[in-house]
Amino acid sequence: MNESVAHLVSIFESNGSNWKLDRILGSDLRVAKYESFKSSSFVELPQWIKNKGCVMNIRSRNKECLK
């Protein structure tokens, strides 16, 4: 059992619930491939985000947009 789950269970048990964790019947593990953006990448925003006008989508010609 992961530490944070064990901590939450112990808090629940100590608050007078009289419940005890007997066993865990199953668990899920979800994995996704992470591809980080490089400084030379540019992602075109969907039109609905552009229309909100709340995001700055900077296209840098010299690849120093994060400076």
Buried (B, 14 or more C-beta within 10 A) or exposed (E): EEEEEEEEBEEEEEEEEEEEEEEEEEEEEEEEEEEEEEEEEEEEEEEEEEEEEEEEEEEEEEEEEEE
